[in-house]
Amino acid sequence: MAAGLGTRMKSNRAKVLHELAGRTLIGHVCRAALALHPTDFYLVVGHQAEAVQAAVEADFDRLTNQVATAPRRHYVVQAEQRGTGHAVMMAASHFENRSGSLLVLSGDVPLVRPETLQTLLETHHQSGCAATVLTTEIWDPTGYGRILREANGYFARIVEHRDATAEQRTIKEINSGLYVFEMEHLFPALNRLTPANAQGEYYLTDVLGLLKEDGHQVGIMRHSPAEEVLGINSRVELAQAAERLRLAKLEALMRSGVTILDPKATYIDGDVQIGMDSVIYPNVTIEGASVIGERATIHPNAHLVNARLGNGVTVRDATLVVDSTLEDETTVGPFAHLRMESVLKTGAVVGNFVEMKKSTLGPGSKSMHLTYLGDATIGSKVNIGAGTITCNYDGKHKHPTVIQDGVKIGSDTMLVAPVTVGRNSVTAAGSVVIKDIPEDSLVAGVPAVVKKNLKQN
């Protein structure tokens, strides 16, 4: 269920689209559900339905690469949000004349683990109940539905906080909003729901009471720790959940052989992969689907987003790498910026205040200071002098620069694209190159002209 706006988030964005450790709330729930290998996945959408559906599709596209068979996805629109029972009613037509178990999840419970959902399903099947609800206990249950039990401990009903008496509000056991229903019992009971409550909504929780009245057994699975199955209802709770995920990720990395010097000041998304013997300094942020090899060193204040780093890579202080690749034994920074599929080939070095955009720096090549390389393809053993700029934009279009193997670009050279610098050539300091340079040439001037053939001397 992912139809609500989430008013307590104080946001114009649907609650399930808020992000936690690099993934939307609904994305976390999708991951847990997919691990159960379901045949069908039904998503009830309402507020910002198209955006929620797009986010789920993106998550499934990424996640289903890891499984043999992807579940069929079905999107159900709850145009008017009239409660959790109403949300399931909207999907009823999909389940006509069907039997079996239906797992109902809330899109704002991002910490739930697949193992917990599997245990819930197993508990339900072993009990033979018509429905099973997952519960937990918390010290302050304000706002949550309370679990009422009979004298023998069996399920009686659920009362929502607004409808509860003062005595019922002292109960610490709450409804997590996670259920398993037998479909042949669920949908007839849904048809009998009424909005006779403080909010005037159709509560899915009331179905459990109706099943009980009909003589069916309703099971309870009490779960601990509570934090895993609690919904996110505010930005405070979002931050608390993020902290739990962050620390769990860092602990897992450290146990796998990664050194994290200050876990309290390190932020790494859940999907990030880091190899053994890598060292992560404080104030580092690594996001998205970043993959880092073994023996990498990431210095303070570096920020990596969807970065791919090989073995032995060094990222120096205050460097930003976005959607780019650093092959083995490369170095970048400090204060460098790589973006838009830039690539450092093996052994390449990028230094202080260098920006690369959609460019490749070849094996063993260097660009050490104060340089912009945009839409450039640079060969091996090239040295780029300080202050070099590839002038790739003519006001309407971007153009490529090609620098072949063994070239030395003098400081303050302007390369006005499209232009090619031939193999083993040299540009003098301050040159403005506006046309192709032959191999083994020394050029200088504004505009640059060939001064001599280096191979003849």
C-alpha positions as CSV (number, residue, x, y, z in Angstrom):
1,M,0.0,0.0,0.0
2,A,1.6,3.3,-1.2
3,A,-1.3,5.7,-1.8
4,G,-1.0,8.2,1.0
5,L,0.7,11.6,1.0
6,G,2.0,11.4,4.6
7,T,0.9,14.7,6.0
8,R,3.2,14.4,9.1
9,M,6.2,14.5,6.8
10,K,5.4,18.1,6.0
11,S,6.2,17.7,2.4
12,N,4.8,18.1,-1.1
13,R,6.3,14.8,-2.0
14,A,4.5,11.5,-1.4
15,K,5.9,9.9,1.8
16,V,7.0,6.7,0.1
17,L,9.2,8.7,-2.3
18,H,11.4,10.1,0.5
19,E,14.8,8.5,0.4
20,L,16.6,6.4,3.0
21,A,20.2,5.2,2.5
22,G,20.0,5.8,-1.3
23,R,16.7,4.2,-1.9
24,T,13.1,5.4,-1.6
25,L,11.0,4.0,1.3
26,I,8.9,2.0,-1.2
27,G,12.1,0.8,-2.8
28,H,13.2,-0.8,0.5
29,V,9.9,-2.5,0.8
30,C,10.1,-3.7,-2.8
31,R,13.5,-5.2,-2.1
32,A,12.2,-7.1,0.9
33,A,9.1,-8.4,-1.0
34,L,11.2,-9.4,-4.0
35,A,13.4,-11.6,-1.9
36,L,10.4,-13.8,-1.2
37,H,10.1,-14.6,-4.9
38,P,6.4,-13.7,-5.4
39,T,4.6,-14.5,-8.6
40,D,2.6,-11.2,-8.5
41,F,3.2,-7.8,-6.9
42,Y,0.4,-5.4,-6.5
43,L,1.0,-1.7,-5.7
44,V,-1.8,0.5,-4.6
45,V,-1.0,4.1,-5.6
46,G,-2.8,7.4,-5.1
47,H,-1.0,10.6,-4.3
48,Q,1.6,11.3,-7.1
49,A,0.7,7.9,-8.6
50,E,2.9,8.3,-11.7
51,A,6.0,9.3,-9.7
52,V,5.5,6.4,-7.2
53,Q,5.0,3.9,-10.1
54,A,8.1,5.2,-11.9
55,A,10.2,4.8,-8.7
56,V,9.0,1.3,-8.2
57,E,9.7,0.4,-11.8
58,A,13.2,1.7,-11.5
59,D,13.8,-0.3,-8.3
60,F,12.4,-3.5,-9.9
61,D,14.5,-3.0,-13.0
62,R,17.6,-2.8,-10.8
63,L,16.6,-5.6,-8.4
64,T,15.3,-8.1,-10.8
65,N,18.7,-8.4,-12.5
66,Q,19.6,-10.4,-9.4
67,V,16.8,-13.0,-9.7
68,A,15.9,-15.5,-12.3
69,T,12.2,-14.6,-12.7
70,A,10.7,-11.2,-12.0
71,P,7.2,-11.0,-10.5
72,R,4.3,-9.6,-12.6
73,R,3.6,-6.0,-11.5
74,H,0.1,-4.7,-11.2
75,Y,-0.7,-1.0,-10.3
76,V,-4.0,-0.2,-8.6
77,V,-5.2,3.4,-8.3
78,Q,-6.8,4.5,-5.1
79,A,-8.0,7.9,-6.3
80,E,-9.7,8.8,-3.1
81,Q,-7.8,7.7,0.1
82,R,-10.4,6.4,2.5
83,G,-8.3,4.1,4.6
84,T,-6.2,1.0,4.5
85,G,-9.3,-1.2,4.0
86,H,-10.4,0.9,1.1
87,A,-6.9,0.5,-0.4
88,V,-7.2,-3.3,-0.5
89,M,-10.8,-3.0,-1.8
90,M,-9.4,-1.2,-4.9
91,A,-7.4,-4.4,-5.7
92,A,-10.3,-6.8,-5.2
93,S,-11.0,-7.3,-8.9
94,H,-7.6,-8.8,-9.3
95,F,-8.4,-11.6,-6.9
96,E,-11.8,-12.8,-8.0
97,N,-12.1,-16.6,-7.7
98,R,-8.6,-16.9,-6.4
99,S,-7.4,-18.6,-3.2
100,G,-4.2,-18.7,-1.3
101,S,-2.2,-16.3,0.9
102,L,-1.9,-12.5,0.3
103,L,0.9,-10.7,2.1
104,V,-0.1,-7.1,2.7
105,L,2.7,-4.6,3.3
106,S,2.9,-0.9,4.0
107,G,5.1,1.2,1.7
108,D,6.5,3.2,4.7
109,V,8.1,0.3,6.6
110,P,11.5,0.3,5.0
111,L,13.5,-1.6,7.6
112,V,11.6,-4.8,7.5
113,R,13.8,-7.7,6.5
114,P,12.9,-10.5,4.1
115,E,13.6,-13.0,6.9
116,T,10.9,-11.4,9.0
117,L,8.4,-11.6,6.2
118,Q,9.3,-15.2,5.5
119,T,8.8,-16.1,9.2
120,L,5.4,-14.3,9.1
121,L,4.3,-16.4,6.1
122,E,5.5,-19.6,7.7
123,T,3.9,-18.8,11.0
124,H,0.6,-18.1,9.2
125,H,0.7,-21.3,7.2
126,Q,1.6,-23.5,10.1
127,S,-1.3,-22.0,12.2
128,G,-4.0,-22.5,9.6
129,C,-5.4,-19.1,10.5
130,A,-7.6,-17.0,8.2
131,A,-5.3,-14.1,8.9
132,T,-2.1,-13.3,10.8
133,V,-0.9,-9.9,12.0
134,L,2.6,-9.0,12.9
135,T,2.8,-7.0,16.1
136,T,5.5,-5.5,18.3
137,E,5.8,-3.6,21.6
138,I,7.1,-0.1,22.0
139,W,7.4,2.2,25.0
140,D,5.4,5.0,23.5
141,P,2.6,3.6,21.3
142,T,1.0,7.0,20.7
143,G,-0.6,7.0,17.2
144,Y,-0.5,3.2,16.7
145,G,-3.4,0.7,16.7
146,R,-3.4,-1.4,19.9
147,I,-3.7,-5.2,19.9
148,L,-6.5,-6.3,22.2
149,R,-6.2,-9.9,23.3
150,E,-8.7,-12.3,24.9
151,A,-8.0,-13.7,28.4
152,N,-6.3,-16.7,26.9
153,G,-3.9,-14.5,25.0
154,Y,-5.5,-15.0,21.6
155,F,-6.4,-12.2,19.2
156,A,-9.6,-10.2,20.0
157,R,-9.4,-7.1,17.8
158,I,-7.4,-4.0,16.9
159,V,-8.4,-0.6,18.1
160,E,-6.9,2.5,16.5
161,H,-5.4,5.1,18.7
162,R,-8.1,7.8,18.0
163,D,-10.8,5.3,18.8
164,A,-9.2,3.7,21.9
165,T,-10.2,4.3,25.5
166,A,-7.8,5.7,28.1
167,E,-7.3,2.2,29.4
168,Q,-6.7,0.7,25.9
169,R,-4.1,3.4,25.2
170,T,-1.9,2.0,28.0
171,I,-1.4,-1.2,25.9
172,K,2.1,-1.3,24.5
173,E,1.6,-4.0,21.9
174,I,0.8,-2.4,18.5
175,N,-0.1,-3.3,15.0
176,S,2.8,-3.1,12.6
177,G,0.5,-2.9,9.5
178,L,2.0,-6.1,8.1
179,Y,-0.5,-9.0,7.5
180,V,-1.1,-12.3,5.8
181,F,-4.7,-13.1,4.7
182,E,-6.3,-16.1,3.1
183,M,-8.0,-14.5,0.1
184,E,-11.2,-16.6,0.2
185,H,-11.9,-15.0,3.7
186,L,-10.4,-11.5,3.1
187,F,-12.6,-10.2,0.3
188,P,-16.0,-11.2,1.7
189,A,-15.1,-9.5,4.9
190,L,-13.9,-6.4,3.1
191,N,-17.4,-6.0,1.6
192,R,-18.8,-5.7,5.1
193,L,-16.5,-2.8,6.3
194,T,-18.0,0.4,7.4
195,P,-16.3,3.8,8.2
196,A,-17.8,3.9,11.7
197,N,-14.7,5.4,13.4
198,A,-13.2,8.7,14.4
199,Q,-11.6,9.3,10.9
200,G,-14.5,8.0,8.8
201,E,-12.3,5.5,7.0
202,Y,-12.4,1.9,6.1
203,Y,-9.9,0.2,8.3
204,L,-8.2,-3.0,7.2
205,T,-7.7,-3.8,10.9
206,D,-11.5,-4.1,11.2
207,V,-11.3,-7.1,8.8
208,L,-9.5,-9.1,11.5
209,G,-12.4,-8.5,13.9
210,L,-14.9,-9.5,11.3
211,L,-13.0,-12.7,10.6
212,K,-13.0,-13.4,14.4
213,E,-16.8,-12.8,14.6
214,D,-17.3,-15.3,11.7
215,G,-15.5,-18.0,13.8
216,H,-12.2,-17.8,12.0
217,Q,-8.9,-17.9,13.9
218,V,-6.7,-14.8,13.6
219,G,-3.0,-15.3,14.5
220,I,-0.5,-13.0,16.1
221,M,3.2,-13.0,15.5
222,R,5.0,-10.7,18.0
223,H,8.3,-9.4,16.6
224,S,11.3,-7.8,18.2
225,P,13.2,-5.4,17.7
226,A,10.3,-3.0,17.2
227,E,12.4,-0.6,15.1
228,E,12.4,-3.1,12.2
229,V,8.7,-3.0,11.6
230,L,7.7,0.6,12.5
231,G,6.5,2.9,9.8
232,I,8.1,6.2,8.9
233,N,5.7,9.1,9.7
234,S,8.0,12.1,10.2
235,R,11.3,13.4,9.2
236,V,12.6,12.7,12.7
237,E,11.7,9.0,12.2
238,L,13.2,9.1,8.8
239,A,16.5,10.3,10.2
240,Q,16.4,7.7,13.0
241,A,15.8,4.9,10.4
242,A,18.7,6.3,8.3
243,E,21.0,6.1,11.2
244,R,20.1,2.5,11.9
245,L,20.7,1.5,8.3
246,R,23.9,3.5,8.1
247,L,25.5,1.9,11.1
248,A,24.4,-1.6,10.0
249,K,26.0,-1.0,6.6
250,L,29.3,0.3,8.1
251,E,29.5,-2.6,10.5
252,A,29.0,-5.1,7.7
253,L,31.8,-3.4,5.7
254,M,34.2,-3.4,8.6
255,R,33.5,-7.1,9.2
256,S,34.2,-7.8,5.6
257,G,37.7,-6.2,5.8
258,V,37.2,-2.5,5.2
259,T,38.8,0.0,7.6
260,I,36.4,2.9,8.5
261,L,38.3,5.3,10.7
262,D,35.3,7.1,12.1
263,P,32.0,5.4,11.6
264,K,30.2,8.3,13.3
265,A,31.3,10.6,10.5
266,T,31.0,8.3,7.5
267,Y,28.0,8.0,5.2
268,I,27.7,5.0,2.8
269,D,24.5,3.9,1.0
270,G,23.2,0.4,1.3
271,D,24.0,-0.7,-2.2
272,V,27.6,0.4,-2.1
273,Q,30.3,-2.3,-2.5
274,I,33.8,-1.9,-1.1
275,G,36.7,-4.4,-1.3
276,M,39.0,-5.8,1.3
277,D,41.8,-3.6,2.8
278,S,40.3,-0.4,1.6
279,V,40.5,2.6,4.0
280,I,37.7,5.2,4.4
281,Y,38.6,8.4,6.2
282,P,36.1,10.6,8.1
283,N,33.5,12.8,6.5
284,V,33.3,10.6,3.4
285,T,30.0,10.2,1.6
286,I,29.6,7.3,-0.9
287,E,26.2,7.0,-2.6
288,G,24.2,5.1,-5.2
289,A,25.5,2.0,-6.8
290,S,29.2,2.8,-6.2
291,V,31.6,-0.1,-6.4
292,I,35.1,0.2,-4.9
293,G,37.8,-2.4,-5.3
294,E,40.4,-3.6,-2.9
295,R,43.2,-1.5,-1.3
296,A,41.4,1.8,-2.2
297,T,42.0,4.9,0.0
298,I,39.3,7.5,0.2
299,H,40.5,10.6,2.0
300,P,38.4,13.1,4.1
301,N,35.4,15.0,2.5
302,A,35.4,13.0,-0.7
303,H,32.0,12.4,-2.2
304,L,31.4,9.5,-4.6
305,V,28.1,9.0,-6.5
306,N,27.7,5.9,-8.7
307,A,31.4,5.7,-8.9
308,R,33.4,2.7,-10.1
309,L,36.8,2.4,-8.6
310,G,39.4,-0.4,-9.2
311,N,42.1,-1.8,-7.0
312,G,44.6,0.5,-5.3
313,V,42.8,3.7,-6.2
314,T,43.4,6.9,-4.1
315,V,40.8,9.6,-3.9
316,R,42.3,12.6,-2.1
317,D,40.6,15.2,0.0
318,A,37.4,17.1,-1.1
319,T,37.0,15.3,-4.4
320,L,33.7,14.7,-6.1
321,V,33.3,11.7,-8.5
322,V,29.9,11.2,-10.1
323,D,29.0,8.5,-12.6
324,S,32.6,7.9,-13.5
325,T,35.3,5.2,-13.5
326,L,38.7,5.1,-12.0
327,E,40.7,2.0,-13.0
328,D,43.4,0.3,-11.0
329,E,46.1,2.3,-9.3
330,T,44.7,5.7,-10.3
331,T,44.8,8.8,-8.1
332,V,42.4,11.8,-8.1
333,G,42.4,15.0,-6.1
334,P,42.5,16.9,-3.9
335,F,39.7,19.3,-4.9
336,A,39.0,17.5,-8.2
337,H,35.7,16.9,-10.0
338,L,35.0,14.0,-12.3
339,R,31.5,13.6,-13.9
340,M,29.4,12.3,-16.8
341,E,31.1,9.0,-17.4
342,S,34.7,10.3,-17.2
343,V,37.3,7.5,-17.1
344,L,40.8,7.4,-15.6
345,K,42.7,4.5,-17.2
346,T,45.2,2.4,-15.2
347,G,47.8,4.5,-13.5
348,A,46.4,7.9,-14.6
349,V,46.6,10.8,-12.2
350,V,44.3,13.8,-11.8
351,G,45.4,16.5,-9.3
352,N,44.4,19.8,-7.7
353,F,41.4,21.7,-9.0
354,V,41.0,19.6,-12.2
355,E,37.6,19.0,-13.7
356,M,36.8,16.2,-16.1
357,K,33.5,15.9,-17.9
358,K,32.7,13.0,-20.3
359,S,36.4,12.5,-20.9
360,T,39.0,9.7,-20.8
361,L,42.5,10.1,-19.4
362,G,44.7,7.3,-20.8
363,P,47.0,4.9,-19.0
364,G,49.8,6.6,-17.1
365,S,48.7,10.1,-18.2
366,K,48.6,13.1,-15.8
367,S,46.7,16.3,-15.4
368,M,47.9,17.7,-12.1
369,H,46.7,21.3,-11.8
370,L,43.9,23.8,-12.6
371,T,42.6,22.2,-15.7
372,Y,39.2,21.6,-17.5
373,L,39.0,18.5,-19.7
374,G,35.6,18.3,-21.4
375,D,34.6,15.8,-24.1
376,A,38.2,14.8,-24.5
377,T,39.9,11.5,-25.4
378,I,43.4,11.5,-24.1
379,G,45.9,8.7,-24.9
380,S,48.7,7.1,-22.7
381,K,51.7,8.8,-21.1
382,V,50.3,12.3,-21.8
383,N,51.1,15.2,-19.5
384,I,48.6,18.1,-19.3
385,G,50.1,21.3,-18.0
386,A,48.5,23.6,-15.5
387,G,45.7,25.8,-16.7
388,T,44.9,23.8,-19.8
389,I,41.3,24.1,-21.1
390,T,39.6,22.1,-23.8
391,C,37.3,24.7,-25.2
392,N,34.5,22.2,-26.1
393,Y,31.5,24.5,-26.4
394,D,30.9,26.9,-29.3
395,G,27.7,28.4,-27.9
396,K,25.4,25.8,-29.6
397,H,27.2,22.5,-29.7
398,K,29.8,20.5,-27.7
399,H,32.8,19.3,-29.7
400,P,35.5,16.7,-29.0
401,T,39.2,17.0,-28.4
402,V,41.6,14.2,-29.1
403,I,45.1,14.1,-27.6
404,Q,47.1,11.1,-28.8
405,D,49.8,9.1,-26.9
406,G,52.9,10.8,-25.6
407,V,51.8,14.4,-26.0
408,K,52.9,17.2,-23.6
409,I,50.5,20.0,-23.3
410,G,52.2,23.2,-22.0
411,S,50.7,25.3,-19.2
412,D,47.8,27.6,-20.2
413,T,47.1,25.9,-23.5
414,M,43.7,26.5,-25.0
415,L,42.5,23.6,-27.2
416,V,39.6,24.9,-29.3
417,A,37.5,21.9,-30.3
418,P,37.1,20.1,-32.5
419,V,40.8,19.5,-32.6
420,T,43.3,16.6,-32.6
421,V,46.9,16.8,-31.2
422,G,49.0,14.1,-32.9
423,R,51.2,11.6,-31.2
424,N,54.3,12.8,-29.3
425,S,53.6,16.5,-30.0
426,V,54.2,19.4,-27.7
427,T,52.3,22.7,-27.2
428,A,54.2,25.6,-25.8
429,A,52.9,27.5,-22.8
430,G,50.0,29.9,-23.7
431,S,49.3,28.3,-27.0
432,V,45.8,28.6,-28.5
433,V,45.3,25.5,-30.7
434,I,42.5,26.0,-33.3
435,K,43.4,23.3,-35.9
436,D,44.8,19.8,-35.8
437,I,48.5,19.3,-34.9
438,P,50.5,16.7,-36.8
439,E,52.5,14.0,-34.9
440,D,55.9,14.9,-33.4
441,S,55.3,18.6,-33.7
442,L,56.1,21.5,-31.5
443,V,53.5,24.3,-31.7
444,A,53.4,27.7,-30.2
445,G,51.6,31.0,-30.5
446,V,48.1,32.5,-30.8
447,P,46.9,30.9,-32.9
448,A,49.4,28.0,-32.5
449,V,51.5,27.1,-35.5
450,V,54.1,24.4,-36.0
451,K,57.6,25.5,-35.1
452,K,59.4,22.3,-35.8
453,N,59.2,18.6,-36.3
454,L,60.5,17.0,-33.0
455,K,61.4,13.7,-34.7
456,Q,63.9,15.3,-37.1
457,N,66.0,16.7,-34.2
